[in-house]
Amino acid sequence: MPCAYVLFNVSSGSEDRVLEKLRSIAEVQETFFSYGIYDLVIKIKTESMEQLNDLLSHRLRVLDDVKSTITLIQAEEKKLLVNV
């Protein structure tokens, strides 16, 4: 299952509205506000790379008030073991 983080730059004042739209998309696992260059960060999971591409190209980047995105595709998940 491909997993990715998407960083959004949105129009000023539209953060809440865009975040609510993102939260309504089934593949969106987590959402965050961010300060700095990017305004929002989301974690997404899809069944395939094709679905990931479709989600990014046809459903996320085209949302009103989205100015730009950066996508970070997770290469591998590793569990951190901590000895206490």
C-alpha positions in Angstrom: 0.0 0.0 0.0 1.6 3.3 -1.1 1.7 5.9 1.7 2.6 9.5 1.1 2.7 12.9 2.9 1.5 15.8 0.9 2.4 19.4 1.9 0.1 22.1 0.7 0.5 25.8 0.1 -3.0 27.3 0.0 -4.5 30.8 -0.4 -4.3 32.9 2.7 -7.4 32.5 4.9 -8.5 29.2 3.2 -6.7 26.8 5.4 -9.8 25.6 7.4 -11.9 25.3 4.3 -9.3 23.2 2.4 -8.6 21.1 5.4 -12.3 20.2 5.8 -12.4 19.2 2.1 -9.3 17.0 2.6 -10.8 15.3 5.6 -13.8 14.2 3.6 -11.5 12.1 1.2 -11.4 8.4 2.3 -7.7 8.0 1.5 -6.6 10.8 3.8 -5.4 9.2 7.0 -4.2 12.3 9.0 -4.3 16.0 8.6 -2.2 18.8 10.2 -1.9 22.6 10.1 1.6 23.8 9.6 3.5 27.0 10.0 6.1 28.2 7.6 6.3 27.6 3.8 3.6 25.0 3.8 0.2 25.5 5.4 -1.2 22.0 5.6 0.2 18.5 5.7 -1.7 15.3 5.1 -0.9 11.6 5.2 -2.6 9.4 2.5 -2.7 5.7 1.7 -3.9 4.1 -1.5 -4.1 0.5 -2.8 -1.7 1.2 -5.7 0.7 3.7 -7.2 -1.9 4.3 -10.0 -4.5 5.2 -7.4 -2.0 7.5 -5.6 -1.3 9.3 -8.9 -5.0 9.7 -9.6 -5.7 11.0 -6.1 -2.9 13.5 -6.4 -3.6 14.7 -9.9 -7.3 14.6 -10.1 -8.6 15.1 -6.5 -6.0 16.9 -4.4 -4.1 19.4 -6.5 -7.3 20.6 -8.2 -9.0 21.7 -5.0 -10.0 25.4 -4.9 -7.4 27.6 -3.1 -4.6 25.0 -3.5 -1.6 27.0 -4.9 1.0 24.2 -4.8 1.9 20.8 -3.3 4.9 18.7 -2.5 4.5 15.0 -2.3 6.8 12.8 -0.2 6.2 9.1 -1.0 7.2 6.8 1.9 9.8 4.4 0.9 9.6 1.9 3.7 8.0 1.8 7.2 10.2 0.6 10.0 9.1 0.1 13.6 11.3 1.7 16.2 12.0 -0.7 19.1 12.8 1.0 22.4 14.3 -0.8 25.3 13.1 0.6 28.6 
